[in-house]
Amino acid sequence: MQSVKRVSSPSQTTAYPKHHRSWTRLRAILISLTLGAFAAITPASADIGSAGKKIVPSAQLVGSGTMTFLGFRVFKAELYAPDGSYDPQSPFALKLIYQRNFKGKDIVERSIDEIRSQGVTNQAKLNSWRQKMEAIFPNIQKGQSITGLRTGNGSALFYSGNRKLGEIRDREFTRYFFSIWLGSHTQDQRLRNKLIGKSS
């Protein structure tokens, strides 16, 4: 008996490949969405140097934003706190990544002006803080960063990467200094809201 070779119809030969390709695309989309959702709920790990991670245990990003002036980017700011939960009375790290070149003395003078605007009028105290900051803050090139750390005992520590720049052991200074960006009377409320994770 002569065998008969079965010839598949065009629909039979193409149905499975089309279905297979569709399923492959769908699976890729689902995987992409799953990974995207996972990334969205996974806190960003801290990039604050080894010393910063010791002072701010389990540091996670709270929020970030960019400071601009007359349309020019001045610096990008990132706030880190334990498990991403910011408390002004607990350890935290504020990292500023500069988008322009700045002289250290200009950073100091701007900081003093901002502290004075918060109501500090004791000139002797302001002069003391100015001298301490002048000994700490270097000239900055675009792309370089300074990380300020609020320690558990209220001191302010400053680092550039893993290089320690200096420390000011004065709770009052620490409070006023970090309030330049994080205080309720900051000059840039929008940036503050982004840093502390508060809706505008």
VMD Tcl script that draws the C-alpha trace (Angstrom):
set ca {
  {0.00 0.00 0.00}
  {1.43 3.30 -1.02}
  {1.91 5.65 1.88}
  {0.36 9.04 1.63}
  {2.40 11.99 2.83}
  {0.26 14.45 4.72}
  {0.69 18.03 3.68}
  {-0.14 20.62 6.28}
  {-2.26 23.54 5.28}
  {-0.74 27.04 5.38}
  {-2.82 27.86 8.44}
  {-1.49 24.86 10.29}
  {2.14 25.68 9.58}
  {1.92 29.32 10.64}
  {-0.51 29.19 13.56}
  {1.94 27.95 16.16}
  {4.86 30.18 15.19}
  {2.62 33.28 15.38}
  {1.25 32.18 18.73}
  {4.74 31.42 19.98}
  {6.07 34.82 18.90}
  {3.12 36.59 20.54}
  {3.66 34.72 23.78}
  {7.38 35.51 23.72}
  {6.66 39.22 23.30}
  {4.02 39.13 26.04}
  {6.39 37.36 28.40}
  {9.12 39.94 27.72}
  {6.67 42.76 28.46}
  {5.54 41.12 31.70}
  {9.13 40.61 32.83}
  {9.95 44.22 32.00}
  {6.95 45.50 33.95}
  {7.80 43.29 36.91}
  {11.39 44.50 37.01}
  {10.25 48.09 36.64}
  {7.86 47.75 39.56}
  {10.56 46.11 41.66}
  {12.97 48.95 40.89}
  {10.32 51.49 41.83}
  {9.79 50.03 45.30}
  {13.43 49.19 46.02}
  {15.17 52.06 47.89}
  {18.31 53.47 46.30}
  {21.42 52.50 48.20}
  {23.51 55.28 49.71}
  {26.45 56.75 47.82}
  {27.94 58.63 50.76}
  {31.29 56.94 51.26}
  {32.32 54.33 53.81}
  {32.46 56.83 56.69}
  {28.99 58.10 55.89}
  {27.55 54.61 55.94}
  {28.99 54.07 59.42}
  {27.50 57.28 60.78}
  {24.16 56.78 59.00}
  {23.43 53.04 59.38}
  {21.19 51.40 56.78}
  {21.29 54.66 54.82}
  {18.82 54.93 51.97}
  {17.89 57.81 49.70}
  {15.06 59.94 51.09}
  {14.84 62.33 48.16}
  {16.83 64.40 45.67}
  {16.54 67.60 43.70}
  {18.47 70.22 41.77}
  {19.18 73.79 42.84}
  {18.97 76.27 39.96}
  {19.66 80.00 39.74}
  {18.53 82.08 36.76}
  {18.11 78.88 34.79}
  {21.60 77.56 35.59}
  {22.10 74.36 37.55}
  {24.07 75.04 40.72}
  {24.14 71.63 42.40}
  {22.24 68.40 42.77}
  {21.29 67.50 46.34}
  {20.64 64.05 47.79}
  {19.37 63.33 51.31}
  {20.08 59.97 52.95}
  {18.73 58.65 56.25}
  {18.43 55.28 58.04}
  {16.01 53.14 56.02}
  {15.08 56.27 54.07}
  {13.27 57.81 57.06}
  {14.42 61.39 57.73}
  {14.47 62.81 61.26}
  {16.30 66.14 61.77}
  {17.33 65.03 65.28}
  {18.88 61.76 64.08}
  {21.88 60.96 61.86}
  {21.50 61.79 58.18}
  {23.66 62.73 55.20}
  {23.19 65.57 52.73}
  {25.27 65.24 49.58}
  {25.75 68.17 47.20}
  {27.11 67.42 43.72}
  {28.21 70.72 42.22}
  {27.33 71.55 38.62}
  {29.67 74.55 38.44}
  {33.07 75.60 39.80}
  {33.03 77.38 43.16}
  {35.65 78.83 45.46}
  {35.56 77.55 49.00}
  {35.33 81.06 50.43}
  {32.25 81.77 48.30}
  {30.55 78.62 49.62}
  {31.33 79.80 53.16}
  {30.00 83.33 52.62}
  {26.81 82.04 51.04}
  {26.34 79.66 53.98}
  {26.80 82.51 56.48}
  {24.27 84.65 54.60}
  {21.74 81.80 54.68}
  {22.33 81.20 58.40}
  {21.95 84.91 59.11}
  {18.64 84.93 57.21}
  {17.35 82.38 59.74}
  {17.60 84.98 62.48}
  {21.12 84.47 63.81}
  {22.40 87.95 64.69}
  {25.28 87.19 67.07}
  {28.20 88.44 64.98}
  {30.85 86.80 67.16}
  {29.16 83.45 66.66}
  {28.84 83.99 62.91}
  {32.52 84.94 62.69}
  {33.51 81.81 64.61}
  {31.45 79.61 62.31}
  {32.89 81.38 59.26}
  {36.45 80.67 60.38}
  {35.68 77.01 61.01}
  {34.04 76.58 57.61}
  {36.89 78.37 55.85}
  {39.25 75.74 57.27}
  {37.02 72.96 55.90}
  {35.52 73.84 52.52}
  {37.88 73.55 49.53}
  {37.57 75.02 46.07}
  {35.15 72.87 44.10}
  {35.25 71.79 40.46}
  {32.18 70.87 38.45}
  {31.22 67.27 39.19}
  {32.84 67.19 42.64}
  {30.75 66.70 45.76}
  {30.68 67.51 49.45}
  {28.73 65.33 51.87}
  {27.59 66.82 55.16}
  {26.80 64.35 57.94}
  {24.67 65.05 60.99}
  {26.03 62.71 63.65}
  {24.18 61.15 66.56}
  {25.68 63.67 69.00}
  {24.76 66.66 66.84}
  {28.13 67.36 65.23}
  {28.54 68.24 61.56}
  {31.07 66.17 59.63}
  {32.13 66.98 56.08}
  {33.55 64.59 53.49}
  {34.52 64.64 49.84}
  {34.16 61.00 48.87}
  {36.03 59.11 51.59}
  {38.29 62.08 52.40}
  {37.41 63.84 55.62}
  {37.37 67.61 55.24}
  {36.63 68.51 58.84}
  {34.19 68.53 61.72}
  {32.32 71.23 63.65}
  {31.19 70.08 67.08}
  {28.43 72.55 67.71}
  {24.78 71.46 67.82}
  {23.54 74.97 67.10}
  {25.73 75.30 64.03}
  {24.63 71.88 62.80}
  {20.96 72.80 63.13}
  {21.29 76.12 61.33}
  {23.65 74.83 58.65}
  {21.47 71.94 57.50}
  {18.37 74.12 57.79}
  {19.73 76.05 54.81}
  {18.29 73.20 52.71}
  {16.09 71.21 55.08}
  {14.57 73.81 57.43}
  {10.97 75.01 57.20}
  {12.18 78.54 56.38}
  {14.59 77.57 53.61}
  {14.91 79.88 50.62}
  {14.09 76.98 48.26}
  {10.97 75.28 49.56}
  {10.53 73.24 46.41}
  {13.98 71.67 46.77}
  {13.34 70.98 50.45}
  {10.10 69.16 49.65}
  {11.90 66.97 47.13}
  {14.69 66.17 49.56}
  {12.47 65.18 52.48}
  {10.03 63.34 50.22}
  {7.16 65.73 50.81}
  {4.58 66.42 48.11}
  {4.65 70.00 46.86}
}
mol new
graphics top color blue
foreach p $ca { graphics top sphere $p radius 0.5 }
foreach p [lrange $ca 0 end-1] q [lrange $ca 1 end] { graphics top cylinder $p $q radius 0.2 }
display resetview
